[in-house]
Amino acid sequence: MKILLIEDEVKLAEYLRKGLGEAGYVVDVAHNGVDGLHLALEGEHNLLVLDAMLPGIDGFSLLTAFRKSRQTPVLMLTARVSVEDRVLGLQTGADDYLVKPFAFSELNARIQVLLRRTYGARDAAEPTQLRLADLELDLVRRKASRGGQRLELTAKEFLLLTLFLRRKGEVLSRTELAEQVWDMHFDSETNVVEVAIRRLRSKVDKPFDTVLLHTIRGMGYIMEERNG
């Protein structure tokens, strides 16, 4: 999936570009409304992430012009918190609205919802027990086991494993893991994610024959059963 990010705050744009790239998206970036509108109309994107306050052409005007010919889903970002501004964004043609400051994990979740709504995906009820191969997780009793053997996990390790099992087969980036599990923004100097992954592997994978938690170089981690 290809995303166009139109955001004039360079540091925020780079943070989002990195996070979305690690989440598996191809990301184009524009830092003003003029360049953003040109890329939006000329490029082929699956979704636009559009800041409301932009130099050159503001986000609302850009969206109005864009909607004359394109129906690509648009998620608007803004520091404005008034109901009137949110209503204006939606009436102008935005599909969703996110107020700054926001967590990357929420942005990522909203993007996934918009893409599922537009391009389709299967829905599933939220289970209370999660399973992959011989690894089992009971969310009600907060117990984990593998091959019938109880796993002694810390609270953070249990939360981390829950996230992996809920999204088994998906690559989860360091950015998303840091926000979802530790409620912290990604910091390249912090190795909390790597340390936690190493400890989780020592309990979930190391004592057993089959490895379930894998590293995807340059992208993140994935939990899946691999044959051979």
N, C-alpha and C positions, 0 to 999 in steps of 0.2 A: 504494500500500500504506500502511496506517495502523498506526502503532506506538504502544503505550502504554509509557512509560518511568516506572518507579517507583523513585526514587532520592532518598535524603534529603540527600546532599551537594549543596547548591545549585549550587556552582561546577561540579562535575562534570556535574550534570544539564543545566546550561545549555550546557556544552561539547558534550555528546552530542546535545542537542536541535538545536544549530546544525549540527553535522556531519551528522547524519541528515537534517536538512532540506535541506542542500545536496546530499545523495546522492539526493534525490528523494522522501523519505518524508514523510508527514504525521505529526507527533509530538504526542501528548498527554503531559503530565507530571504526576506526583503525587509529593509529598515525604514522605508517610507511608503506613503500611499501611492505615489506615482509608479514606482518600481513594482510595488505589490499588485496594483491593478493590471499592469502589463503582464506580469508573470501569471496572474490568475486567469487572464483571458487567453493568453498564448499557450500556457502549459496544460498538461493533462494531469490533474491532481484528483485524488479520491476525497480529500477534505482540506478545508482552509481553517487555520487558526488565526484569527484576526483581532488585533488590538484596536480598540475604539478611538484612542487618541493618537493620531499619526501626523507627522509633518507632511506638507504637500497636499494630500487629500486625506480627510479624516475617515475613520473606519466606517461610519454610517453612510457617507457619500460613496465610498468605495463599494460597499455592499449593494447600494441602490443601483449603481452602474453595472455591477457584476450580475445582479439578478435579472437584468434585461435580456441576457442571453445564456446564462448558466444556472443550473440548479444543484450544483455540487454542495454537499452539506458544509455549513459554516458554524464554527464555534467562536463566539466573540469573547475577548478578554478586555476587562476595563477596571480602572480604579474607582469608577463612579459607582456609588452604592444605592442611588435613589431608584425607586420603583419606576419613575418616569423614564429614566435612561434604559432600564432593562426592558421595559415595554417598547421603547423606540427601537432598540436593537432587534427584538423579535418581530415587530411590525415591519421593519426594513427588510427582513428576510433571514435573520439568524436562526439557526436550528437549536442552539443552546447558548447559554450565557454563563460565564465564570468570572467572579469578582476577585480582583487582586487584594491582598496576597492570597495565593492558593498553594496547595500541596501538589507536587508533580503527580503523585499517585491518583489524586482526584481528576486532574486533567487527563491522564492516561485512561482512567475508567470512563470518563465522559466521551472521549474519542472512540473507545471501543463500542460504547452504546450507539453512537451515531453511525459508525461503520456497519454494525450489525443491523441497525434499523434500515440502512440504505442498501446494503449488499447482501443481507440475509445471513443467518446463523441459527444453529439449533439452540433451543432453550432447554434448561434442565433445572429441576427443583433442587434446592440446597440440601444435601444429605447431612446426616449426623454422624455417619461413619464413612471414612475414606480408606481406599485400599489401592495398592499397586503391588502386583506380584504377591509376595508373602509379607509385605509391610502393611500393617493395619493401624488406623487411628480412630479412636472413639472420642468425638468432640464433646459428648455429654459427660462421660466419666473422666475425660482428659487423660486418657491412657494411650500409650503407643506400644506396639509390639511388632516383632519380626520373626517369622518362623515359629510363632507361639512363645517367643522369649520376650519378656517385658523389657522395654527400653526406658532407662532412667534419664529423662530430659529435664532441663531447666525450663522456666516459663518462656524465655525467648526462643529456645530451641524448639519447643512445642509449637510456638506461633510460626516460626520459620518453616517447620515441617508441614504444618497445616497449609500454609500459603503454597508451598511446592505441590502438595497433593491435590489441592483444589484446582491448581492450574497445571497439572501433570501434562507433559508433552509440550509445554510452552517455555520459551527461553525468558527468564526473568533477569533483568539487568541489576547491577549493583545499586543504581539510582533508585529503582523501585523497591528493592529489598530494604535499603536504608530507611526509606520513608515509611513503608508499610510496617516494618517490624520495630524500628527504633525511633520513628517519628522525627527523623533528621534529614536535612537536605544533603544531597550527595557532596562529598568532599574527597577529592582525589588523594589527599594526604592521610585520610583516615582508613585504617585497615580493619575496622570492626566487622565488616561483612566477611572478609576472607577468614578472619579468626573464627567467626561463628560457623562458617561453612566447614572449616577444618575440624572443629569439635563435633559438629553434627555428623560428618562422615565417619569419625572415629567410633560413633555409636550405632549409626544406621547401616553403614556399608562395610567397614573394616572387618568386623567379626564374621562376615558372611561371604559366600562364594560369588554372589552376583552384585555388581555395582549398579546402583539406581540413580545416584546423584552425579551428574556429569558437568564438566566445564566446557563452555563454548567460547573459545578464545576470542577476545575482543567484543563479546556481546554479553556474557553473563553465565547463568547456570540453568540447567534443565533436569527435571526428575522424570525418568522414563525407563521402561524395561527394554533392553536391547538384546537381540538374538545374536549369538555368535561372538 
